[in-house]
């Protein structure tokens, strides 16, 4: 196992982690921005106002993208285990 293969596996792992976290983080970001814009326009400064919409948005993102996320993670894991014998020997 060379340092190049380790760097390649680490790069693929970070790319998969970025792809898997993107739908959740983007939905929370968009909802948080919309809520903060609403709060600044109405001058309602309540910290708990953004919690429930973010939870619902993240739940919706998981429902919509969950199958794709699980498929991506399983595919990456299968490819990693398939490449394991070549990496070790």
Biopython code that builds the backbone (N, CA, C, O; Angstrom):
import numpy as np
from Bio.PDB.StructureBuilder import StructureBuilder

atoms = [
    (1, "UNK", "N", (0.856, -1.164, 0.000)),
    (1, "UNK", "CA", (0.000, 0.000, 0.000)),
    (1, "UNK", "C", (0.911, 1.238, 0.000)),
    (1, "UNK", "O", (1.695, 1.455, 0.924)),
    (2, "UNK", "N", (0.786, 2.014, -1.031)),
    (2, "UNK", "CA", (1.652, 3.183, -1.172)),
    (2, "UNK", "C", (0.953, 4.421, -0.634)),
    (2, "UNK", "O", (-0.243, 4.416, -0.340)),
    (3, "UNK", "N", (1.741, 5.476, -0.516)),
    (3, "UNK", "CA", (1.153, 6.728, -0.044)),
    (3, "UNK", "C", (0.199, 7.328, -1.075)),
    (3, "UNK", "O", (-0.724, 8.060, -0.715)),
    (4, "UNK", "N", (0.416, 7.027, -2.336)),
    (4, "UNK", "CA", (-0.492, 7.514, -3.386)),
    (4, "UNK", "C", (-1.875, 6.884, -3.246)),
    (4, "UNK", "O", (-2.888, 7.565, -3.405)),
    (5, "UNK", "N", (-1.919, 5.596, -2.950)),
    (5, "UNK", "CA", (-3.218, 4.933, -2.790)),
    (5, "UNK", "C", (-3.938, 5.425, -1.539)),
    (5, "UNK", "O", (-5.164, 5.538, -1.530)),
    (6, "UNK", "N", (-3.189, 5.713, -0.498)),
    (6, "UNK", "CA", (-3.805, 6.244, 0.725)),
    (6, "UNK", "C", (-4.392, 7.632, 0.463)),
    (6, "UNK", "O", (-5.494, 7.942, 0.915)),
    (7, "UNK", "N", (-3.654, 8.454, -0.263)),
    (7, "UNK", "CA", (-4.157, 9.790, -0.598)),
    (7, "UNK", "C", (-5.380, 9.694, -1.496)),
    (7, "UNK", "O", (-6.318, 10.477, -1.351)),
    (8, "UNK", "N", (-5.378, 8.743, -2.422)),
    (8, "UNK", "CA", (-6.529, 8.555, -3.311)),
    (8, "UNK", "C", (-7.773, 8.113, -2.521)),
    (8, "UNK", "O", (-8.872, 8.613, -2.759)),
    (9, "UNK", "N", (-7.594, 7.186, -1.592)),
    (9, "UNK", "CA", (-8.723, 6.728, -0.765)),
    (9, "UNK", "C", (-9.231, 7.876, 0.106)),
    (9, "UNK", "O", (-10.441, 8.053, 0.246)),
    (10, "UNK", "N", (-8.333, 8.649, 0.684)),
    (10, "UNK", "CA", (-8.745, 9.788, 1.507)),
    (10, "UNK", "C", (-9.480, 10.828, 0.672)),
    (10, "UNK", "O", (-10.460, 11.416, 1.130)),
    (11, "UNK", "N", (-9.012, 11.053, -0.547)),
    (11, "UNK", "CA", (-9.674, 12.008, -1.436)),
    (11, "UNK", "C", (-11.079, 11.530, -1.803)),
    (11, "UNK", "O", (-12.029, 12.312, -1.777)),
    (12, "UNK", "N", (-11.210, 10.258, -2.140)),
    (12, "UNK", "CA", (-12.527, 9.703, -2.459)),
    (12, "UNK", "C", (-13.453, 9.761, -1.249)),
    (12, "UNK", "O", (-14.641, 10.047, -1.397)),
    (13, "UNK", "N", (-12.928, 9.494, -0.062)),
    (13, "UNK", "CA", (-13.728, 9.539, 1.157)),
    (13, "UNK", "C", (-14.245, 10.942, 1.425)),
    (13, "UNK", "O", (-15.412, 11.121, 1.773)),
    (14, "UNK", "N", (-13.383, 11.937, 1.265)),
    (14, "UNK", "CA", (-13.822, 13.325, 1.470)),
    (14, "UNK", "C", (-14.840, 13.744, 0.426)),
    (14, "UNK", "O", (-15.771, 14.490, 0.732)),
    (15, "UNK", "N", (-14.675, 13.273, -0.807)),
    (15, "UNK", "CA", (-15.631, 13.615, -1.862)),
    (15, "UNK", "C", (-17.001, 12.994, -1.567)),
    (15, "UNK", "O", (-18.030, 13.644, -1.747)),
    (16, "UNK", "N", (-17.011, 11.752, -1.120)),
    (16, "UNK", "CA", (-18.275, 11.092, -0.769)),
    (16, "UNK", "C", (-18.928, 11.790, 0.424)),
    (16, "UNK", "O", (-20.143, 11.987, 0.441)),
    (17, "UNK", "N", (-18.128, 12.161, 1.412)),
    (17, "UNK", "CA", (-18.674, 12.871, 2.571)),
    (17, "UNK", "C", (-19.262, 14.215, 2.163)),
    (17, "UNK", "O", (-20.298, 14.622, 2.688)),
    (18, "UNK", "N", (-18.620, 14.899, 1.245)),
    (18, "UNK", "CA", (-19.144, 16.176, 0.750)),
    (18, "UNK", "C", (-20.452, 15.979, -0.006)),
    (18, "UNK", "O", (-21.398, 16.747, 0.173)),
    (19, "UNK", "N", (-20.506, 14.959, -0.843)),
    (19, "UNK", "CA", (-21.737, 14.685, -1.591)),
    (19, "UNK", "C", (-22.881, 14.297, -0.669)),
    (19, "UNK", "O", (-24.025, 14.694, -0.893)),
    (20, "UNK", "N", (-22.578, 13.518, 0.370)),
    (20, "UNK", "CA", (-23.629, 13.061, 1.273)),
    (20, "UNK", "C", (-24.144, 14.172, 2.184)),
    (20, "UNK", "O", (-25.322, 14.185, 2.540)),
    (21, "UNK", "N", (-23.278, 15.093, 2.557)),
    (21, "UNK", "CA", (-23.706, 16.153, 3.468)),
    (21, "UNK", "C", (-24.304, 17.349, 2.746)),
    (21, "UNK", "O", (-24.954, 18.179, 3.382)),
    (22, "UNK", "N", (-24.108, 17.464, 1.444)),
    (22, "UNK", "CA", (-24.568, 18.641, 0.702)),
    (22, "UNK", "C", (-26.082, 18.865, 0.774)),
    (22, "UNK", "O", (-26.488, 19.994, 1.052)),
    (23, "UNK", "N", (-26.937, 17.874, 0.545)),
    (23, "UNK", "CA", (-28.385, 18.160, 0.598)),
    (23, "UNK", "C", (-28.848, 18.652, 1.970)),
    (23, "UNK", "O", (-29.678, 19.556, 2.058)),
    (24, "UNK", "N", (-28.320, 18.067, 3.020)),
    (24, "UNK", "CA", (-28.727, 18.454, 4.367)),
    (24, "UNK", "C", (-28.228, 19.856, 4.696)),
    (24, "UNK", "O", (-28.981, 20.693, 5.193)),
    (25, "UNK", "N", (-26.955, 20.102, 4.415)),
    (25, "UNK", "CA", (-26.389, 21.405, 4.733)),
    (25, "UNK", "C", (-26.992, 22.523, 3.891)),
    (25, "UNK", "O", (-27.240, 23.619, 4.395)),
    (26, "UNK", "N", (-27.227, 22.249, 2.612)),
    (26, "UNK", "CA", (-27.813, 23.285, 1.757)),
    (26, "UNK", "C", (-29.242, 23.619, 2.157)),
    (26, "UNK", "O", (-29.640, 24.784, 2.132)),
    (27, "UNK", "N", (-30.015, 22.605, 2.524)),
    (27, "UNK", "CA", (-31.390, 22.896, 2.950)),
    (27, "UNK", "C", (-31.391, 23.696, 4.248)),
    (27, "UNK", "O", (-32.176, 24.633, 4.393)),
    (28, "UNK", "N", (-30.524, 23.341, 5.191)),
    (28, "UNK", "CA", (-30.443, 24.098, 6.445)),
    (28, "UNK", "C", (-29.943, 25.520, 6.190)),
    (28, "UNK", "O", (-30.397, 26.460, 6.843)),
    (29, "UNK", "N", (-29.019, 25.685, 5.252)),
    (29, "UNK", "CA", (-28.504, 27.003, 4.919)),
    (29, "UNK", "C", (-29.572, 27.886, 4.296)),
    (29, "UNK", "O", (-29.718, 29.046, 4.680)),
    (30, "UNK", "N", (-30.308, 27.357, 3.352)),
    (30, "UNK", "CA", (-31.351, 28.139, 2.674)),
    (30, "UNK", "C", (-32.461, 28.509, 3.652)),
    (30, "UNK", "O", (-32.919, 29.651, 3.665)),
    (31, "UNK", "N", (-32.890, 27.564, 4.460)),
    (31, "UNK", "CA", (-33.959, 27.842, 5.422)),
    (31, "UNK", "C", (-33.476, 28.826, 6.480)),
    (31, "UNK", "O", (-34.211, 29.737, 6.860)),
    (32, "UNK", "N", (-32.256, 28.651, 6.953)),
    (32, "UNK", "CA", (-31.713, 29.589, 7.936)),
    (32, "UNK", "C", (-31.592, 30.994, 7.383)),
    (32, "UNK", "O", (-31.873, 31.966, 8.084)),
    (33, "UNK", "N", (-31.174, 31.109, 6.130)),
    (33, "UNK", "CA", (-31.083, 32.431, 5.507)),
    (33, "UNK", "C", (-32.458, 33.068, 5.356)),
    (33, "UNK", "O", (-32.623, 34.259, 5.622)),
    (34, "UNK", "N", (-33.448, 32.282, 4.929)),
    (34, "UNK", "CA", (-34.801, 32.820, 4.768)),
    (34, "UNK", "C", (-35.384, 33.258, 6.114)),
    (34, "UNK", "O", (-36.014, 34.312, 6.202)),
    (35, "UNK", "N", (-35.179, 32.468, 7.147)),
    (35, "UNK", "CA", (-35.686, 32.821, 8.468)),
    (35, "UNK", "C", (-34.987, 34.066, 9.006)),
    (35, "UNK", "O", (-35.639, 34.940, 9.578)),
    (36, "UNK", "N", (-33.667, 34.160, 8.829)),
    (36, "UNK", "CA", (-32.959, 35.336, 9.320)),
    (36, "UNK", "C", (-33.346, 36.582, 8.534)),
    (36, "UNK", "O", (-33.391, 37.677, 9.095)),
    (37, "UNK", "N", (-33.628, 36.429, 7.243)),
    (37, "UNK", "CA", (-34.116, 37.562, 6.456)),
    (37, "UNK", "C", (-35.483, 38.012, 6.955)),
    (37, "UNK", "O", (-35.747, 39.209, 7.073)),
    (38, "UNK", "N", (-36.353, 37.039, 7.247)),
    (38, "UNK", "CA", (-37.666, 37.357, 7.800)),
    (38, "UNK", "C", (-37.540, 38.034, 9.161)),
    (38, "UNK", "O", (-38.253, 38.995, 9.451)),
    (39, "UNK", "N", (-36.634, 37.530, 9.989)),
    (39, "UNK", "CA", (-36.446, 38.120, 11.313)),
    (39, "UNK", "C", (-35.891, 39.536, 11.222)),
    (39, "UNK", "O", (-36.275, 40.397, 12.014)),
    (40, "UNK", "N", (-35.014, 39.788, 10.294)),
    (40, "UNK", "CA", (-34.459, 41.144, 10.178)),
    (40, "UNK", "C", (-35.481, 42.114, 9.598)),
    (40, "UNK", "O", (-35.458, 43.303, 9.916)),
    (41, "UNK", "N", (-36.374, 41.618, 8.753)),
    (41, "UNK", "CA", (-37.402, 42.505, 8.191)),
    (41, "UNK", "C", (-38.468, 42.836, 9.223)),
    (41, "UNK", "O", (-38.968, 43.960, 9.258)),
    (42, "UNK", "N", (-38.818, 41.878, 10.058)),
    (42, "UNK", "CA", (-39.873, 42.105, 11.047)),
    (42, "UNK", "C", (-39.318, 42.480, 12.418)),
    (42, "UNK", "O", (-40.084, 42.821, 13.319)),
    (43, "UNK", "N", (-38.020, 42.423, 12.584)),
    (43, "UNK", "CA", (-37.317, 42.711, 13.827)),
    (43, "UNK", "C", (-37.784, 41.820, 14.984)),
    (43, "UNK", "O", (-37.819, 42.243, 16.139)),
    (44, "UNK", "N", (-38.136, 40.600, 14.651)),
    (44, "UNK", "CA", (-38.429, 39.577, 15.662)),
    (44, "UNK", "C", (-37.122, 38.827, 15.898)),
    (44, "UNK", "O", (-36.643, 38.121, 15.011)),
    (45, "UNK", "N", (-36.555, 38.973, 17.061)),
    (45, "UNK", "CA", (-35.275, 38.336, 17.367)),
    (45, "UNK", "C", (-35.484, 37.167, 18.329)),
    (45, "UNK", "O", (-35.071, 37.219, 19.488)),
    (46, "UNK", "N", (-36.110, 36.148, 17.846)),
    (46, "UNK", "CA", (-36.364, 34.950, 18.644)),
    (46, "UNK", "C", (-35.477, 33.826, 18.101)),
    (46, "UNK", "O", (-35.569, 33.477, 16.924)),
    (47, "UNK", "N", (-34.621, 33.263, 18.955)),
    (47, "UNK", "CA", (-33.675, 32.250, 18.506)),
    (47, "UNK", "C", (-34.350, 30.925, 18.175)),
    (47, "UNK", "O", (-33.864, 30.177, 17.328)),
    (48, "UNK", "N", (-35.455, 30.632, 18.830)),
    (48, "UNK", "CA", (-36.110, 29.347, 18.609)),
    (48, "UNK", "C", (-36.982, 29.346, 17.365)),
    (48, "UNK", "O", (-37.487, 28.294, 16.976)),
    (49, "UNK", "N", (-37.171, 30.487, 16.738)),
    (49, "UNK", "CA", (-38.030, 30.577, 15.554)),
    (49, "UNK", "C", (-37.444, 29.791, 14.380)),
    (49, "UNK", "O", (-38.200, 29.262, 13.565)),
    (50, "UNK", "N", (-36.150, 29.705, 14.278)),
    (50, "UNK", "CA", (-35.547, 29.023, 13.133)),
    (50, "UNK", "C", (-35.357, 27.529, 13.363)),
    (50, "UNK", "O", (-35.020, 26.811, 12.421)),
    (51, "UNK", "N", (-35.560, 27.044, 14.565)),
    (51, "UNK", "CA", (-35.279, 25.639, 14.861)),
    (51, "UNK", "C", (-36.247, 24.691, 14.161)),
    (51, "UNK", "O", (-35.815, 23.755, 13.488)),
    (52, "UNK", "N", (-37.540, 24.918, 14.309)),
    (52, "UNK", "CA", (-38.531, 23.994, 13.761)),
    (52, "UNK", "C", (-38.483, 23.954, 12.230)),
    (52, "UNK", "O", (-38.498, 22.860, 11.665)),
    (53, "UNK", "N", (-38.427, 25.105, 11.527)),
    (53, "UNK", "CA", (-38.318, 25.009, 10.060)),
    (53, "UNK", "C", (-37.051, 24.302, 9.588)),
    (53, "UNK", "O", (-37.077, 23.591, 8.584)),
    (54, "UNK", "N", (-35.945, 24.490, 10.303)),
    (54, "UNK", "CA", (-34.715, 23.793, 9.917)),
    (54, "UNK", "C", (-34.850, 22.293, 10.117)),
    (54, "UNK", "O", (-34.402, 21.513, 9.276)),
    (55, "UNK", "N", (-35.460, 21.884, 11.212)),
    (55, "UNK", "CA", (-35.652, 20.451, 11.464)),
    (55, "UNK", "C", (-36.554, 19.846, 10.398)),
    (55, "UNK", "O", (-36.281, 18.753, 9.901)),
    (56, "UNK", "N", (-37.625, 20.549, 10.043)),
    (56, "UNK", "CA", (-38.515, 20.055, 8.994)),
    (56, "UNK", "C", (-37.814, 20.019, 7.636)),
    (56, "UNK", "O", (-38.002, 19.080, 6.863)),
    (57, "UNK", "N", (-37.010, 21.037, 7.349)),
    (57, "UNK", "CA", (-36.287, 21.075, 6.080)),
    (57, "UNK", "C", (-35.248, 19.982, 5.972)),
    (57, "UNK", "O", (-35.104, 19.363, 4.919)),
    (58, "UNK", "N", (-34.521, 19.738, 7.050)),
    (58, "UNK", "CA", (-33.524, 18.663, 7.045)),
    (58, "UNK", "C", (-34.225, 17.306, 6.936)),
    (58, "UNK", "O", (-33.734, 16.409, 6.251)),
    (59, "UNK", "N", (-35.355, 17.155, 7.600)),
    (59, "UNK", "CA", (-36.125, 15.913, 7.471)),
    (59, "UNK", "C", (-36.619, 15.697, 6.058)),
    (59, "UNK", "O", (-36.584, 14.578, 5.546)),
    (60, "UNK", "N", (-37.082, 16.770, 5.424)),
    (60, "UNK", "CA", (-37.535, 16.663, 4.026)),
    (60, "UNK", "C", (-36.369, 16.336, 3.101)),
    (60, "UNK", "O", (-36.520, 15.549, 2.167)),
    (61, "UNK", "N", (-35.206, 16.936, 3.356)),
    (61, "UNK", "CA", (-34.029, 16.636, 2.535)),
    (61, "UNK", "C", (-33.617, 15.174, 2.696)),
    (61, "UNK", "O", (-33.213, 14.529, 1.728)),
    (62, "UNK", "N", (-33.721, 14.656, 3.917)),
    (62, "UNK", "CA", (-33.401, 13.243, 4.133)),
    (62, "UNK", "C", (-34.409, 12.327, 3.449)),
    (62, "UNK", "O", (-34.040, 11.285, 2.907)),
    (63, "UNK", "N", (-35.675, 12.714, 3.475)),
    (63, "UNK", "CA", (-36.682, 11.897, 2.806)),
    (63, "UNK", "C", (-36.500, 11.904, 1.291)),
    (63, "UNK", "O", (-36.655, 10.875, 0.634)),
    (64, "UNK", "N", (-36.172, 13.068, 0.745)),
    (64, "UNK", "CA", (-36.025, 13.173, -0.703)),
    (64, "UNK", "C", (-34.712, 12.574, -1.201)),
    (64, "UNK", "O", (-34.684, 11.952, -2.263)),
    (65, "UNK", "N", (-33.635, 12.751, -0.459)),
    (65, "UNK", "CA", (-32.311, 12.327, -0.924)),
    (65, "UNK", "C", (-31.776, 11.106, -0.196)),
    (65, "UNK", "O", (-30.665, 10.659, -0.481)),
    (66, "UNK", "N", (-32.537, 10.561, 0.730)),
    (66, "UNK", "CA", (-32.043, 9.451, 1.543)),
    (66, "UNK", "C", (-31.675, 8.222, 0.737)),
    (66, "UNK", "O", (-30.658, 7.582, 1.005)),
    (67, "UNK", "N", (-32.497, 7.886, -0.251)),
    (67, "UNK", "CA", (-32.220, 6.714, -1.071)),
    (67, "UNK", "C", (-30.922, 6.901, -1.856)),
    (67, "UNK", "O", (-30.089, 5.998, -1.927)),
    (68, "UNK", "N", (-30.766, 8.084, -2.441)),
    (68, "UNK", "CA", (-29.541, 8.380, -3.191)),
    (68, "UNK", "C", (-28.321, 8.376, -2.270)),
    (68, "UNK", "O", (-27.263, 7.868, -2.639)),
    (69, "UNK", "N", (-28.470, 8.939, -1.077)),
    (69, "UNK", "CA", (-27.360, 8.993, -0.130)),
    (69, "UNK", "C", (-26.944, 7.586, 0.298)),
    (69, "UNK", "O", (-25.754, 7.275, 0.350)),
    (70, "UNK", "N", (-27.913, 6.750, 0.600)),
    (70, "UNK", "CA", (-27.617, 5.377, 1.007)),
    (70, "UNK", "C", (-26.978, 4.594, -0.132)),
    (70, "UNK", "O", (-26.036, 3.832, 0.085)),
    (71, "UNK", "N", (-27.487, 4.779, -1.338)),
    (71, "UNK", "CA", (-26.922, 4.100, -2.509)),
    (71, "UNK", "C", (-25.465, 4.536, -2.738)),
    (71, "UNK", "O", (-24.609, 3.701, -3.030)),
    (72, "UNK", "N", (-25.188, 5.825, -2.606)),
    (72, "UNK", "CA", (-23.828, 6.339, -2.786)),
    (72, "UNK", "C", (-22.891, 5.765, -1.738)),
    (72, "UNK", "O", (-21.773, 5.366, -2.062)),
    (73, "UNK", "N", (-23.324, 5.718, -0.499)),
    (73, "UNK", "CA", (-22.491, 5.197, 0.585)),
    (73, "UNK", "C", (-22.232, 3.702, 0.423)),
    (73, "UNK", "O", (-21.109, 3.244, 0.633)),
    (74, "UNK", "N", (-23.252, 2.941, 0.054)),
    (74, "UNK", "CA", (-23.077, 1.501, -0.134)),
    (74, "UNK", "C", (-22.167, 1.228, -1.334)),
    (74, "UNK", "O", (-21.319, 0.337, -1.283)),
    (75, "UNK", "N", (-22.346, 1.994, -2.407)),
    (75, "UNK", "CA", (-21.496, 1.822, -3.587)),
    (75, "UNK", "C", (-20.026, 2.111, -3.257)),
    (75, "UNK", "O", (-19.136, 1.376, -3.684)),
    (76, "UNK", "N", (-19.778, 3.166, -2.508)),
    (76, "UNK", "CA", (-18.409, 3.491, -2.111)),
    (76, "UNK", "C", (-17.816, 2.394, -1.239)),
    (76, "UNK", "O", (-16.654, 2.027, -1.411)),
    (77, "UNK", "N", (-18.599, 1.872, -0.311)),
    (77, "UNK", "CA", (-18.118, 0.825, 0.588)),
    (77, "UNK", "C", (-17.812, -0.455, -0.176)),
    (77, "UNK", "O", (-16.798, -1.104, 0.082)),
    (78, "UNK", "N", (-18.680, -0.823, -1.116)),
    (78, "UNK", "CA", (-18.447, -2.032, -1.911)),
    (78, "UNK", "C", (-17.191, -1.880, -2.756)),
    (78, "UNK", "O", (-16.395, -2.814, -2.855)),
    (79, "UNK", "N", (-17.007, -0.715, -3.365)),
    (79, "UNK", "CA", (-15.802, -0.484, -4.165)),
    (79, "UNK", "C", (-14.542, -0.519, -3.299)),
    (79, "UNK", "O", (-13.502, -1.023, -3.721)),
    (80, "UNK", "N", (-14.646, 0.015, -2.100)),
    (80, "UNK", "CA", (-13.496, 0.014, -1.198)),
    (80, "UNK", "C", (-13.137, -1.401, -0.758)),
    (80, "UNK", "O", (-11.960, -1.762, -0.731)),
    (81, "UNK", "N", (-14.136, -2.200, -0.415)),
    (81, "UNK", "CA", (-13.862, -3.584, -0.017)),
    (81, "UNK", "C", (-13.392, -4.418, -1.208)),
    (81, "UNK", "O", (-12.597, -5.341, -1.030)),
    (82, "UNK", "N", (-13.865, -4.114, -2.416)),
    (82, "UNK", "CA", (-13.407, -4.845, -3.601)),
    (82, "UNK", "C", (-11.952, -4.514, -3.905)),
    (82, "UNK", "O", (-11.224, -5.367, -4.413)),
    (83, "UNK", "N", (-11.517, -3.304, -3.608)),
    (83, "UNK", "CA", (-10.140, -2.908, -3.887)),
    (83, "UNK", "C", (-9.188, -3.281, -2.761)),
    (83, "UNK", "O", (-7.975, -3.137, -2.911)),
    (84, "UNK", "N", (-9.706, -3.752, -1.653)),
    (84, "UNK", "CA", (-8.876, -4.072, -0.497)),
    (84, "UNK", "C", (-7.789, -5.126, -0.772)),
    (84, "UNK", "O", (-6.649, -4.916, -0.357)),
    (85, "UNK", "N", (-8.080, -6.235, -1.443)),
    (85, "UNK", "CA", (-7.004, -7.199, -1.705)),
    (85, "UNK", "C", (-5.875, -6.628, -2.571)),
    (85, "UNK", "O", (-4.705, -6.948, -2.360)),
    (86, "UNK", "N", (-6.223, -5.797, -3.530)),
    (86, "UNK", "CA", (-5.192, -5.202, -4.376)),
    (86, "UNK", "C", (-4.361, -4.196, -3.592)),
    (86, "UNK", "O", (-3.169, -4.029, -3.853)),
    (87, "UNK", "N", (-4.990, -3.527, -2.632)),
    (87, "UNK", "CA", (-4.254, -2.551, -1.844)),
    (87, "UNK", "C", (-3.306, -3.200, -0.845)),
    (87, "UNK", "O", (-2.220, -2.683, -0.580)),
    (88, "UNK", "N", (-3.719, -4.325, -0.300)),
    (88, "UNK", "CA", (-2.898, -4.983, 0.716)),
    (88, "UNK", "C", (-1.783, -5.845, 0.128)),
    (88, "UNK", "O", (-0.737, -6.023, 0.752)),
    (89, "UNK", "N", (-2.003, -6.368, -1.053)),
    (89, "UNK", "CA", (-0.995, -7.278, -1.562)),
    (89, "UNK", "C", (-0.653, -6.959, -2.927)),
    (89, "UNK", "O", (0.190, -7.629, -3.525)),
]
sb = StructureBuilder()
sb.init_structure("model")
sb.init_model(0)
sb.init_chain("A")
sb.init_seg("    ")
for serial, (resi, resn, name, xyz) in enumerate(atoms, 1):
    if name == "N":
        sb.init_residue(resn, " ", resi, " ")
    sb.init_atom(name, np.array(xyz, "f"), 0.0, 1.0, " ", f" {name:<3s}", serial, name[0])
structure = sb.get_structure()
